[in-house]
């Protein structure tokens, strides 16, 4: 068995609550390397003292099942009951394809023996808080998403050669619009999709709109707010859900906030909104205008035109929560796809937003 391919991460996507009483645990291994896995689990504080005055952990056992088979790896899974203490300890007994047995706990992956079993130091969960349960709306499980870059999808009106020639070359636009989407919802539905996933539509310089200047306005190249309202209304009438995307970990350097920082430096009211190392804010000039080796502030992907926000700042958190709530309340969108969503949720604890039942697709930006 290839031991280096055996992976489990506690308190992660490999160990999480699926409801208030069940913890789902998974383990990854090389494809077809494992014949069976038995998990030892129990309350970490449920221990007894033997006649030899040794403390012994009291545990139960349960078989794991191979849930997913891949070309290179397999995923094994099991659901465990949460003890009354809401703490759980567990370890794995692994039987390889060649019938060798191994013990995998928090300290080691070693040959299985009674001696090693008696000295288990299992993986331990933190307190399993009921509020950590991820609630997924029922409609989401039935939704198949069609992702669209609005500028690249369909034009809502014919564009003349004169209009094309007037565009600045850096925009690289194909003149797609929200009206183009409105007019082609039947096409998307006929393909079998019932979810529309829009890449950023907010005011920005680029055609892809990931360099957001203003989160509270639709970019004029794509249309107006009224066009978005029409799109959402028609989509809902057809049973299609609408999801917007936002990059909440940085802004464009053309944003009001960053321009104020450039003008007023450390005295800017937005100085603490960004991850700035020193003032004034500067960066090294390179051949590629969208790349800088060095800067006096944190950049996204070394792009000096995308200064990173300080997500630990409470004003930034309030601003971003306001953005997310605005488009849900005013335009009845169904979901958000967000970068760095888990970090943001952990820092801001936006209970009011969670009540909308919306979600964020997780990226590791």
MOSUL-V943448 format. One record per backbone hydrogen bond with DSSP energy under -1.0 kcal/mol. NH is the residue of the N-H (numbers start at 1). CO is the residue of the C=O. Records with the same first field share a line. If there is no record, write none. Layout:
BEGIN
NH: CO / CO
END
This chain:
BEGIN
3: 1
5: 2
6: 3
7: 28
15: 12
16: 24
18: 22
19: 22
22: 19
23: 80
24: 16
25: 78
26: 14
27: 76
28: 7
29: 74
31: 72
33: 30
35: 95
36: 95
38: 93
39: 62
40: 91
41: 60
42: 89
46: 43
47: 45
48: 56
50: 54
53: 50
56: 48
58: 46
60: 41
62: 39
64: 37
65: 77
67: 75
68: 75
70: 73
74: 29
75: 68
76: 27
77: 65
78: 25
80: 23
82: 21
86: 83
89: 42
90: 123
91: 40
92: 104
93: 38
94: 102
95: 36
96: 100
97: 33
99: 96
102: 94
103: 110
104: 92
105: 108
106: 121
110: 103
112: 101
117: 113
118: 114
120: 117
123: 90
125: 88
128: 86
129: 127
132: 129
133: 130
142: 139
143: 140
146: 195
148: 197
152: 149
153: 150
164: 160
165: 161
166: 162
167: 164
171: 168
176: 151
177: 154
178: 222
181: 177
182: 178
183: 179
184: 181
188: 184
189: 185
190: 186
191: 187
192: 189
193: 188
194: 144
195: 144
196: 241
197: 146
198: 243
199: 148
203: 214 / 217
212: 210
213: 203
214: 203
217: 214
219: 201
222: 219
228: 224
229: 225
230: 226
231: 227
232: 228
233: 229
234: 230
235: 231
236: 232
237: 233
238: 234
239: 236
240: 235
241: 194
243: 196
244: 335
246: 337
251: 307
252: 212
253: 305
255: 252
259: 255
260: 256
261: 257
262: 258
263: 259
264: 260
265: 261
267: 264
268: 265
271: 268
273: 270
275: 308
276: 274
277: 296
278: 296
284: 294
291: 288
292: 302
296: 282
298: 275
300: 306
303: 300
306: 303
308: 298
309: 249
310: 273
311: 309
313: 310
317: 313
318: 314
319: 315
320: 316
321: 317
322: 318
323: 319
324: 320
325: 321
326: 322
327: 323
328: 324
329: 325
330: 326
332: 328
333: 327
334: 242
335: 242
336: 359
337: 244
339: 246
344: 340
345: 341
346: 342
347: 343
348: 344
349: 345
351: 349
354: 350
355: 351
356: 353
357: 354
END
